[in-house]
Amino acid sequence: MKCPICGEEMLAGGLISAGISVGWVPKDEFDKKGLRRISYQEWHSIGNSSILLGQTKIPNAFLCKKCNKVIGVFDVRKTLSHYEAVTL
């Protein structure tokens, strides 16, 4: 994959999150401050979590060594309700 910023070839790989699941939230929720950050109305889980290992693995991430940026195309696995997102 070519970097959309500089045009250099990117390295294929994946992301690993240790401890908690990774999710996407809309920008207005992402920008929350203070105690408002402990609950999200719209949480879309990304990747496959392993409770045993305490990791979430997310494929299809590409690193540009020149720009030091990571770009990815991620499948959304599950949309959590407000209650479920709070308990993450």
KEFIDREN-384744 format. One record per residue (C-alpha): residue number from 1; residue in one letter; x, y, z. Coordinates in Angstrom, 1 decimal, padded with zeros to 4 digits. Example, Ala and Ser with C-alpha at 12.3 -4.5 7.8 and 13.67 -1.06 7.14 Angstrom:
2
+-----+---------+--------+--------+--------+
| num | residuo |      u |      v |      w |
+-----+---------+--------+--------+--------+
|   1 |       a |  012.3 | -004.5 |  007.8 |
|   2 |       s |  013.7 | -001.1 |  007.1 |
+-----+---------+--------+--------+--------+
This chain:
88
+-----+---------+--------+--------+--------+
| num | residuo |      u |      v |      w |
+-----+---------+--------+--------+--------+
|   1 |       m |  000.0 |  000.0 |  000.0 |
|   2 |       k |  001.3 |  003.5 | -000.8 |
|   3 |       c |  001.2 |  006.2 |  001.8 |
|   4 |       p | -001.5 |  008.8 |  001.0 |
|   5 |       i |  000.7 |  011.5 |  002.6 |
|   6 |       c |  004.2 |  011.0 |  001.0 |
|   7 |       g |  003.7 |  008.2 | -001.6 |
|   8 |       e |  006.2 |  005.8 | -000.1 |
|   9 |       e |  005.5 |  002.1 |  000.2 |
|  10 |       m |  004.0 |  001.2 |  003.6 |
|  11 |       l |  004.7 | -001.9 |  005.8 |
|  12 |       a |  001.7 | -004.2 |  006.3 |
|  13 |       g |  001.0 | -005.2 |  009.9 |
|  14 |       g | -001.6 | -005.0 |  012.6 |
|  15 |       l | -002.4 | -003.2 |  015.9 |
|  16 |       i | -002.4 | -004.9 |  019.3 |
|  17 |       s | -004.1 | -003.3 |  022.3 |
|  18 |       a | -003.3 | -004.8 |  025.7 |
|  19 |       g | -005.8 | -004.7 |  028.4 |
|  20 |       i | -009.0 | -003.3 |  027.0 |
|  21 |       s | -010.9 | -003.5 |  023.7 |
|  22 |       v | -010.4 | -000.9 |  021.0 |
|  23 |       g | -013.4 |  001.0 |  019.6 |
|  24 |       w | -014.5 |  003.8 |  017.3 |
|  25 |       v | -016.7 |  006.6 |  018.6 |
|  26 |       p | -018.0 |  009.7 |  016.8 |
|  27 |       k | -015.8 |  012.9 |  017.0 |
|  28 |       d | -018.1 |  014.7 |  019.5 |
|  29 |       e | -017.8 |  011.7 |  021.9 |
|  30 |       f | -014.1 |  011.4 |  021.2 |
|  31 |       d | -013.6 |  015.0 |  022.3 |
|  32 |       k | -015.3 |  014.6 |  025.7 |
|  33 |       k | -013.5 |  015.9 |  028.7 |
|  34 |       g | -013.3 |  014.9 |  032.3 |
|  35 |       l | -015.9 |  012.5 |  033.8 |
|  36 |       r | -017.9 |  012.6 |  030.6 |
|  37 |       r | -015.3 |  010.2 |  029.1 |
|  38 |       i | -016.4 |  007.3 |  031.2 |
|  39 |       s | -019.5 |  006.7 |  029.1 |
|  40 |       y | -020.0 |  006.7 |  025.3 |
|  41 |       q | -023.4 |  006.6 |  023.6 |
|  42 |       e | -022.0 |  005.1 |  020.4 |
|  43 |       w | -019.1 |  002.5 |  020.6 |
|  44 |       h | -018.1 |  000.3 |  017.7 |
|  45 |       s | -015.7 | -002.4 |  018.7 |
|  46 |       i | -012.8 | -003.1 |  016.4 |
|  47 |       g | -010.7 | -006.3 |  016.3 |
|  48 |       n | -010.9 | -009.6 |  018.1 |
|  49 |       s | -010.4 | -009.6 |  021.8 |
|  50 |       s | -008.8 | -012.5 |  023.8 |
|  51 |       i | -009.8 | -012.4 |  027.4 |
|  52 |       l | -007.2 | -015.0 |  028.2 |
|  53 |       l | -004.3 | -013.0 |  026.8 |
|  54 |       g | -005.9 | -009.6 |  027.6 |
|  55 |       q | -005.2 | -008.4 |  024.1 |
|  56 |       t | -007.2 | -007.1 |  021.1 |
|  57 |       k | -005.7 | -007.9 |  017.7 |
|  58 |       i | -006.6 | -005.6 |  014.8 |
|  59 |       p | -005.4 | -006.6 |  011.3 |
|  60 |       n | -004.9 | -004.4 |  008.2 |
|  61 |       a | -002.8 | -001.6 |  009.7 |
|  62 |       f |  000.0 | -000.1 |  007.6 |
|  63 |       l |  003.0 |  001.8 |  008.8 |
|  64 |       c |  004.8 |  004.6 |  006.8 |
|  65 |       k |  008.3 |  004.8 |  008.2 |
|  66 |       k |  009.0 |  008.1 |  006.4 |
|  67 |       c |  005.9 |  009.9 |  007.9 |
|  68 |       n |  005.7 |  007.8 |  011.0 |
|  69 |       k |  002.0 |  007.3 |  010.5 |
|  70 |       v | -000.3 |  004.3 |  010.8 |
|  71 |       i | -003.3 |  003.9 |  008.4 |
|  72 |       g | -005.8 |  001.1 |  008.5 |
|  73 |       v | -009.0 | -000.3 |  007.1 |
|  74 |       f | -010.8 | -002.0 |  010.1 |
|  75 |       d | -013.8 | -004.2 |  010.3 |
|  76 |       v | -016.3 | -003.1 |  013.0 |
|  77 |       r | -017.2 | -006.3 |  014.9 |
|  78 |       k | -019.9 | -005.2 |  017.2 |
|  79 |       t | -021.9 | -002.1 |  018.1 |
|  80 |       l | -022.3 | -001.8 |  021.9 |
|  81 |       s | -025.2 | -000.2 |  023.7 |
|  82 |       h | -024.6 |  002.7 |  026.1 |
|  83 |       y | -024.7 |  000.3 |  029.0 |
|  84 |       e | -022.2 | -002.1 |  027.5 |
|  85 |       a | -019.8 |  000.7 |  026.5 |
|  86 |       v | -019.8 |  002.0 |  030.1 |
|  87 |       t | -018.8 | -001.3 |  031.5 |
|  88 |       l | -015.7 | -001.8 |  029.2 |
+-----+---------+--------+--------+--------+
